[in-house]
Amino acid sequence: MHDSVDVAIIGSGINSLVAAAELAMDGQRVCIIERSDRLGGFIHSAERTLPGFIHDSFSSWHPLFVSGGAYAALGKELHARGLEYCNTTAEVTASVAADPATGAHRVVIAHRDPGETAAAFKVPADQAAYLAMLDDLGRNADTVFGAFGAELRSFSDGAKIVLGAVRRGRLKATELFVRDSVMSGRNYTRSRFDGWEADQLWSPWLLHAGLGPDQATGGVMLPVMAMSMHGFGIPVVKGGSSKFVEAFESLLRDNGVRIMLGAEAEEILVDSGSGRVTGVRTPRGVLAAGTVLANVSPQALYTRLLSQPPAGTAAAAERYQNGRGALQIHLALDKPVEWLDSRLNRVPLVHISNGSDSTGIACAQAEAGLLPSEPTVVVGQQCVLDPSRAPEGKATLWLQLQEVPFTPVGDAAGQLDVTGGWTDELKQDYLERVLDRLEHFAPGTRATVLASDIMAPTDLLAANPNAVNGDPYGGSAELFQNLLWRPFPGAAGHRTPIKGLWHIGASTHPGPGLSGGSGHLVAQKLTTKEPRLSRIQAALKPRKR
């Protein structure tokens, strides 16, 4: 067993897996150091309820991965090692709600075909506005996806983005697009649409980017989500997300990556004279490395792993703000959900939300430490795409609640006792509230539940220390800690003030999500290869005639 490598990577989430694979394929000696007994971080699947029912424990949907640069670089290798996706060519996602004025059910469905999606909007002008929204993003794709894949504090990277806009003669148009991009999702949809459909359909998706409908940058993330799913669907890994990790592990081992499981990094070692990283101390000894990639929270990096952090970084890391907590519910069902609107039976992911209004209220309640009275319920129906996840005739259900406090101080509905925190009793009581929401649109679902498994924000933190305060998105993605300022100004960017030490993961640019973006970006900086375009950029790039 070697005691030195070229690159040591702390943590094994998607950004670590991507970076390790790309660096190893470039010929570098790489070691992953993982405290858990498995690779993958929040990518995992298991029989969490009953035998034969396969549940994605945490994350599940891969549109951002298959549309990104990491997949462009590694997809062929992963598929050669067993990765299979199940996807849709028809309905992608939907949102259902009760009309606040009449109580009638409102349903809006996104199809792979943007035109088919827009055609269902009731206001004719909104149909054209929806297609114009996607066209605007397409025209600015090099700016948007270039920024997602760039070191924004790098003069050269920033200059490429600006000069690209100048060469396309779109500097003024780019300024207008940037103005729209920093809007909240609510303001963005208000500024473009008269009807309710676009807001109800896509504003709840902002939760998956660590945002709420009233937070800045929703104006870019909302159309990015829409374009990704129209272009690439909503793929899930056949047989469960652990198959994704297995394909990566095979790729890593085939390229000589050393994997240390059950070994928590204790300290990142830095030479005091040169200010350069020299390795990582673990319970198994020191692993020497000239480059270290830390896929950890800012708090862990600057207050625990570095004995002498750069000036001001420890204090700034302690002030770093994490977002709302999340709660994950897994259900084994005796039969698939039967929605009142039968079209929803075919949709892989349904939000129970009327858009910015109900989701905004639930976010505000959670931010105030309250359990939301009407939470946004993310209803994942993976069996629609992958029937192998449940015995014949039965189904799994993946329910995600992204608006819950880590330490509840009260219940917005005034019904639940929160004095003991996330006790088993409170988890079960909140499940009943969630099922009440679901029953309103799919009556009879509660009677089909065979078994349940509930993971509160406290359980997420116990499973992954990067989920500080039960936040699975690596910290609030509000503008003051996003883009140029993620995680915070004194340590923004992936290259830290310590030579050879890089920071990757959800708490770094381009933020949360299963794109593998920060791992890919840093790997490209550390290899001799030309940067890879994301698949969205490649698809939108004008062809030479």
Buried (B, 14 or more C-beta within 10 A) or exposed (E): EEEBBBBBBBBBBBBBBBBBBBBBBBEBBBBBBBBBEBBBBBBBBBBBBBEBBBBBBBBBBBBBBBBBBBBBBBBEBBEEBEBBBBBBEEBBBBBBBBEEEEEEBBBBBBBBEBEBBBEBBEBEEBBEBBBEBBEBBBBBBBBBBBBBBBBBBBEEBBEBBEEBBEEBEBEEBBEEBBEBBBBBBBBBBEEBBEBBBBBBBBBBBBBBBBBBBBBBBBBBBBBBBBBBBBBBBBBBBBBBBBBBBBBBBBBBEBBBBBBBEEBEBBBBBBEEEEBBBBBBBBEEEBBBBBBBBBBBBBBBBBBBBBEEBBEBBBEBBEEBBBBBBBBBBBBBBEBBBEBEBEEBBBBBBBBBBBBBBBBBBBBBBBBEBBBBBBBBBBBBBBBBBBBBBBBEEBBBBBBBBBBBBBEBEBBBEEEBEBEEEBBEEBBEBBBEBBBEBBBBBBEEBBEBBBEBBBBBBBBBBEBBBBBBBBBBBBBBBBBEBBBEBBBBEBBBBBBBBBBBBBBBBBBBBBBBBBBBBBBBBBBBBBBEEEBBBBBBBBBBEEEEE
